[in-house]
Amino acid sequence: MNRSFNKSQTLRYLECSAVEVKSKFGAEFRRFSLDRYKPGKFEDFYKLILHIHHIANLEVMIGYADVHGDLLPINNDDNFFKAVSSAHPLLRVFIQRQDEVDYSNFGTNTLSRKKKALVTLRNDNLRRRPHINISMPHDFRPVSSIIDVDILPETHRRVRLYRHGCEKPLGFYIRDGTSVRVTPHGLEKVPGIFISRMVPGGLAESTGLLAVNDEVLEVNGIEVAGKTLDQVTDMMIANSHNLIITVKPANQRNNIIRSSRMSGSSGQSTDSTASHHSLPTSHVLQNFHPDEMESDEEADIVIEGGLEPQHIPKLHSLTSSSLSRINGNSLSHRLQRDLVLNNNSGRESNGNIHKLLSSLKTDPRHSLVIPRGGIEEDGTVITL
Amino acid sequence: SPQTKGAGQDPASLAPAASLSSHRATVEHGFPSQPSALAYDPVLRVMAIGTKAGAVKLYGAPGVELTGLHKETATVTQLHFLPGQVGVCGWLLSLLDDNTLHLWEVCQKDGCSHLEETRSFGLPGRPGCSPGITRVTVVLPMSSCAVACLGTEGGAVYFLALPTLVLLEDKTLFPDEILQSVPDEYRCGKALGPVESIQEHPRDSSRLLIGYSRGLVVLWEQSTRVVQHLFLGNQQLESLAWEQSGKSIVSSHSDGGYMVWAVSGAGQKTQQPVMSTIPYGPFPCKAISKILWRTCESGNPFIIFSGGMPRASYGDRHCVSVLQGQTLATLDFTSRVIDFFTVQSPEVAEGGFENPRALVVLVEEELVAIDLQTPGWPTIPAPYLAPLHSSAITCSCHVSNVPLKLWERIISAGEQQSPRLSSAAWPIDGGKNLAQEPTQRGLLLTGHEDGTVRFWDASGVSLKPLYKLGTAGIFQTDCEHNDSLNQAGEEEWPPFRKVGCFDPYSDDPRLGVQKIALCKYTAKMVVAGTAGQVLVMELSDEKSEHAVSVATVDLLQDREGFTWKGHDRLAPRNGPLPFAPGFQPSVLVQCVPPAAVTAVTLHSEWNLVAFGTSHGFGLFDYYRRNPVLASPSRSPCGSRSAASARAGCRARRGSTPACPPPQVQEANAQLAEQAGPPEVEMTPVQRRIEPRSADDSLSGVVRCLYFADTFLRDAAHHGPTMWAGTNSGSVFAYALEVPSQEKFSERAVEAVLGKEIQLMHRAPVVAIAVLDGRGNPLPEPYEVSRDLAKAPDMQGSHSMLISSEEQFKVFTLPKVSAKTKFKLTAHEGCRVRKVALVSLASASSEERLENCLACLTNLGDIHIFTVPSLRPQVHYGCIRKEDISGIASCVFTKHGQGFYLISPSEFERFSLSARNVTEPLCRLEVARLQDTSCLRWDVSQGQGGFAMAASLYPHPIAPAPAITSLCVSFQQQLDGDAEAAASQRYPRPAQPRGTTLPYRQ
């Protein structure tokens, strides 16, 4: 397996501990190896990459596929070391031009107009390395956000829950109830939908943005007035991958106080307005655009046949030209295997499902910057 | 934006398809649920059935149906047509269990008849008495049509002017008045009890026969208020009937006996009946609740009665006995007898003979007509009111545009199956069906719990049974014994005769039919059932005796560690079996595990049948009789143990230090969730918001299967494909290698997995369809080769429409990239239950056809979308959202109609098309107007002319004589009301209640 080609001028390695590296820039592959235990410094690695791809004049961004298939950045010594030491056994490196980097592949980012796909950074990775100085804010994965502060009444709060790649359950319940509204005819009691319960450890609870007895006013921009509890439940579940709930918090003391200077049309809320209360720091304020929501949609997975997945019965020998040279480590194969798992995992492994899903939801061509041809090399086409 | 839609929107903003569509419920097919009252009008020759839900339905000749619904949801306890002698016909009086009377009228509008409620009346209570005593027990509209008699619980008889429903208070007959002429020794200080029966003298309408519960029967002269004859019965009375001549009466009693009494001159008291018998004695018998006496020219009179069965041995039977001389038939029904009547000419034949043609019995679950003029009294098959639920309906399927050839073959098979024993025509034949002859033949197939498939002619207003296919005979079941038991019963006394076909008891639940597919061009059919049986059948005009070849397909492919804990597969009977002309099975495919079949599809051109269960799907070549494909719909690691093992693996494989505590916490939290149902139950109306779990026990259910000739692998070559969609949002697409027609026997069909699509929202895939280059759905097999459809566009790029429970999505083929979508659940909060591609024709021009996607949601609404752009057009409320079985039973036809069960026995038919509407358009000839004036005259002038009027019997459809100007204004008024009511589902009275006079200037 260790067919290593040492093209490195600066790094030394030991035969027995070599890690095969497959580095990809655009449609080009380079293969070389590194020492698993002494990979050296990130700076050297970066230079090496520029050198072997003949792109010395470019600013690039280096990422790698971790054991879960997630694209993680290599931008300091620690994560470089981690990348090499956890290579299993191949280290797949992906290079993007700095100016072409789609940060959304790493984490949600307010600069990108069109966010095609999703978040791949594991938050447990972050947890494991609290001391690491990660330079880019994109490395953080948002869990939730308050959006549209500038256009909503101060008594309302629009909360976006990002469930992509999250192992946590959404973790809340809703109920029927009555709400008191001020109308031209005075106070009126109208039926309403309320948050009835938070699951400890769930996403909703962990954000701190939703609480029991908050009244739900909208789900993804659609008013819930006149809808039954079951309808609202179905709407929330149907939007669960990107749930935006507008609530009237039961506790009105923590409302965001809007600065009067704020321009509602800026399209971008400022951080300054939100900082006075104790929201988790990972919250990013962000306007919500319906278009964005549409494009933000997770894509369905299509797996092309042609090779016979293990769950297809062997009753009939298929005549298809199974040309595929199945590389045991190939991502596509792994994707397929994971898909199978996803379809069938037990309830107990929900966390894992989410983890896997998160990797699958990611468009591989985006997140891994794998050009189509590059994957065809491995015998399977993945389209999304 | 998706919210801005709906029928109330600005029409200009709607796409063209909206103008092609409208929604209305058109007709109810089948048998009314929970009937509670029956009436027959011998002049109009229509019958009326009232139900516990307050509906009134009139039935005449096939196609003649009128429906009305009381405002009150109360049980209709009695229905009475106003006797139609003096041209006052088409009036119907109904009594509800809330003790109100309602007058219904057959109105004409645009040449068609409608049923409308015009007045209602509640009997006022008597001061100082309990309200119970004014409860109406008997209603008798007198033949004069001026007055109706109401007998009450308290024994009083009230008189009500018709049609005004005004109480004639001075005429009320209280029991005290009768008691004055009753001898003291009979009276014994006791009350007479409730009025049980009031019957008008057949020749003299001023004389009333009044029967009281305690047993006293009085012949009372209404005009002079004199008791003419007292019959001092001592047995508790149930009902009374006149002999036609008026010389004798018959009374039936609670002890199961009946008595015949002679009627003679005035002032008489009769202690003893001429004849008294307990027909099913001598042991205690149940009451005879109703008795009729019908004279007959050809011999002895008919005595027809219900009940009276020996209490101990047959107390639970529901019987009507027909006795003529020495001939007795005990008609044995499977459900409670509601009421019965005989059909005879309204004019009594010379010599006073009534000569009943038929006996019509309404039992709780069906209507049975007996031919009384053919020896042996055979049943007359009913052209409507079919008991759809004779065995519970488990699935249904509609086939439009059935070729004439197949239609005739099915009818012929049906006729050979149940040879007609009676030559009599259907006796209830009043009214005229004005609906156009159906332009095409529509076949509705219903699958039943007992393994039968029934074929119904659904082309027109009345749903006619055509043919019944049984599949139970192919299997070894226990039902064989039953026949012998019945045989033994034949010899017993009373002479029971099983009538009717309502038989809700299934021998074996595994026989239940789950899915049906029929190819109308090749007459091939697939019937799939609860125990994983898939029967491939072929229509044959000859009877045959052959063995059915059996194949077993293991959908799980011998998965290890799987044990099936459900029912066994059905054991097929061995050896050649006899089959009657009709659909005969050729191949039986049995799925392993024998879970219920959840999807089935047939491609008769490729000789393939695809079937799916909760475990997987299979493909079978019924020409070569071998399986092509079998695949689990979930892969093996889906089981719980495997998943947790994998989770363990993952934890070990990770090179990082042990599992991070938050994960454990979450796992615990999740476990707590699952283990905490009691907590949830404390707050019942609470819903958990959690995305669909990838694993639940139903995720493997195959929801739809689809064959298409399309582009799966590349854009240059199209070929046969098969698609399977599951409950977990997966779609499997197979490329099929189908040999050409000539080589079927030489080469096997092969299937190769081409694509596997996982919808990320994971909602169950409800339907899959491929659209051709022009956006039209692909035609059915043979449709093109038989010139019945345009050839699909195979040049342009095909697209695929996948409908899940939450959204519709159109993908390109072969690349499978999403083109358009509509997220129904995210926008509306409703979920897709049924979906179909329908073509709607414009009301103005048949040429303009548009393909639309019709979708029924879990809220019972029907949404219509354009195809392939998936733009919402209109939506209509159709079914109550609480009516889950109604929503589950809905089937759409290709041309924009649909059916759903409104009760176990009734299909509601609805139309989404502005053009293609099947509804009853009929006319009952009612003459009325000239009589409203004469009625009032009658009321005010007394009854002088009644006897004469009764004997006149003008022809019922005689044209109405000159209409006075008064009447014209009345008529117009009614028409206006009718118009107002016509927009509603059921006609409702638009007139204010309590109007005392029919005239309004």
Contacts between the chains, C-beta under 8 A, distances in Angstrom:
chain1	res1	chain2	res2	distance
A	67	B	653	7.4
A	67	B	654	7.3
A	67	B	655	7.7
A	85	B	655	7.4
A	86	B	655	5.3
A	88	B	655	7.9
A	124	B	660	5.2
A	124	B	662	7.5
A	124	B	663	7.5
A	127	B	660	6.2
A	127	B	662	7.4
A	128	B	656	6.0
A	128	B	657	8.0
A	128	B	660	7.3
A	163	B	691	7.0
A	167	B	663	6.7
A	167	B	666	6.4
A	168	B	666	5.9
A	169	B	666	7.4
A	169	B	669	7.7
A	169	B	670	6.4
A	169	B	673	7.7
A	169	B	690	5.5
A	170	B	689	5.4
A	170	B	690	5.6
A	170	B	691	6.8
A	171	B	669	7.6
A	171	B	690	7.6
A	172	B	689	5.5
A	173	B	686	5.0
A	173	B	687	6.3
A	173	B	688	5.3
A	173	B	689	6.6
A	174	B	686	7.1
A	174	B	687	5.5
A	174	B	689	6.2
A	175	B	683	6.5
A	175	B	685	5.7
A	175	B	686	4.6
A	175	B	687	7.4
A	176	B	685	5.0
A	196	B	683	6.4
A	196	B	686	5.0
A	197	B	683	7.7
A	197	B	686	6.8
A	199	B	669	5.9
A	199	B	673	6.2
A	200	B	669	5.5
A	200	B	672	8.0
A	201	B	662	7.5
A	201	B	665	5.1
A	201	B	666	5.1
A	201	B	668	8.0
A	201	B	669	4.2
A	202	B	669	6.9
A	220	B	826	6.2
A	222	B	3	6.5
A	222	B	826	7.7
A	222	B	827	6.1
A	224	B	829	7.9
A	227	B	829	5.1
A	228	B	829	7.6
A	229	B	685	6.3
A	229	B	687	5.8
A	230	B	687	7.0
A	230	B	829	7.6
A	231	B	828	7.3
A	231	B	829	2.9
A	231	B	830	6.3
A	231	B	859	7.3
A	232	B	687	7.8
A	232	B	829	6.0
A	233	B	687	4.1
A	233	B	688	8.0
A	233	B	689	6.5
A	233	B	829	7.9
A	234	B	806	7.8
A	234	B	825	5.0
A	234	B	829	5.0
A	234	B	830	6.9
A	234	B	831	5.8
A	235	B	825	6.4
A	235	B	826	6.0
A	235	B	827	7.7
A	235	B	828	7.7
A	235	B	829	4.2
A	236	B	689	4.8
A	237	B	689	6.5
A	237	B	690	7.3
A	237	B	691	6.1
A	237	B	692	6.7
A	237	B	825	7.7
A	238	B	761	6.6
A	238	B	763	7.7
A	238	B	806	4.9
A	238	B	807	7.5
A	238	B	823	6.6
A	238	B	825	3.8
A	238	B	826	4.2
A	239	B	826	5.0
A	240	B	689	7.3
A	240	B	690	7.5
A	240	B	691	3.9
A	240	B	692	7.9
A	241	B	691	7.2
A	241	B	760	7.0
A	241	B	761	7.4
A	298	B	760	4.4
A	299	B	760	6.6
A	299	B	818	7.2
A	300	B	757	5.9
A	300	B	758	6.1
A	300	B	759	5.0
A	300	B	760	5.2
A	300	B	809	7.8
A	300	B	818	6.9
A	301	B	757	6.9
A	301	B	758	4.3
A	301	B	760	7.1
A	302	B	755	5.9
A	302	B	756	7.3
A	302	B	757	5.0
A	302	B	758	7.9
A	302	B	816	4.5
A	303	B	755	6.8
A	303	B	756	4.4
A	303	B	757	7.7
A	303	B	758	7.8
A	304	B	754	7.3
A	304	B	755	5.7
A	305	B	733	7.7
A	305	B	735	7.6
A	305	B	752	6.3
A	305	B	753	4.0
A	305	B	754	4.4
A	305	B	755	5.8
A	305	B	756	7.0
A	306	B	754	7.8
A	308	B	753	7.0
A	309	B	753	7.1
A	309	B	756	7.4
A	310	B	635	7.2
A	311	B	631	7.4
A	311	B	632	6.4
A	311	B	635	3.6
A	311	B	636	6.9
A	312	B	631	6.0
A	312	B	753	5.3
A	313	B	557	4.3
A	313	B	629	7.4
A	313	B	630	5.5
A	313	B	631	5.5
A	313	B	632	7.7
A	314	B	557	7.5
A	315	B	557	6.9
A	315	B	627	7.0
A	315	B	629	7.0
A	315	B	630	5.7
A	316	B	628	6.7
A	316	B	629	6.5
A	316	B	750	6.4
A	316	B	751	6.9
A	318	B	750	7.1
A	318	B	751	7.8
A	318	B	752	4.8
A	318	B	753	7.6
A	319	B	737	6.9
A	319	B	750	5.9
A	319	B	752	6.9
A	320	B	752	4.5
A	339	B	756	7.6
A	339	B	758	6.3
A	340	B	635	4.6
A	340	B	637	6.6
A	341	B	637	5.9
A	341	B	643	7.8
A	341	B	646	6.6
A	342	B	694	5.6
A	342	B	758	7.4
A	343	B	634	5.9
A	343	B	635	6.3
A	343	B	638	6.4
A	343	B	694	6.5
A	343	B	699	7.4
A	343	B	728	6.1
A	343	B	730	6.3
A	343	B	758	7.2
A	344	B	634	5.0
A	344	B	635	5.2
A	344	B	636	7.5
A	344	B	637	5.1
A	344	B	638	2.4
A	344	B	639	7.4
A	344	B	642	7.6
A	344	B	643	7.0
A	344	B	694	7.4
A	344	B	695	6.4
A	344	B	699	8.0
A	345	B	637	7.3
A	345	B	638	7.0
A	345	B	643	4.3
A	345	B	646	7.2
A	345	B	694	5.7
A	345	B	695	5.7
A	346	B	638	7.5
A	346	B	639	7.1
A	346	B	640	4.1
A	346	B	641	7.8
A	346	B	642	7.4
A	346	B	643	3.2
A	346	B	644	5.9
A	346	B	695	5.4
A	347	B	640	7.4
A	347	B	643	7.9
A	347	B	670	7.8
A	347	B	674	7.4
A	347	B	693	6.1
A	347	B	695	5.7
A	347	B	696	7.8
A	348	B	640	7.0
A	348	B	643	6.3
A	348	B	644	4.9
A	348	B	647	6.5
A	348	B	667	7.4
A	349	B	643	4.5
A	349	B	644	6.4
A	349	B	646	6.6
A	349	B	647	4.3
A	350	B	670	6.3
A	350	B	693	6.9
A	350	B	694	7.9
A	351	B	647	7.8
A	351	B	663	5.9
A	351	B	666	6.2
A	351	B	667	6.7
A	352	B	646	7.3
A	352	B	647	5.4
A	352	B	650	6.0
A	353	B	694	5.1
A	357	B	694	7.9
A	361	B	760	6.5
A	383	B	815	6.0
A	383	B	816	6.7
A	383	B	817	6.6
A	384	B	817	7.7
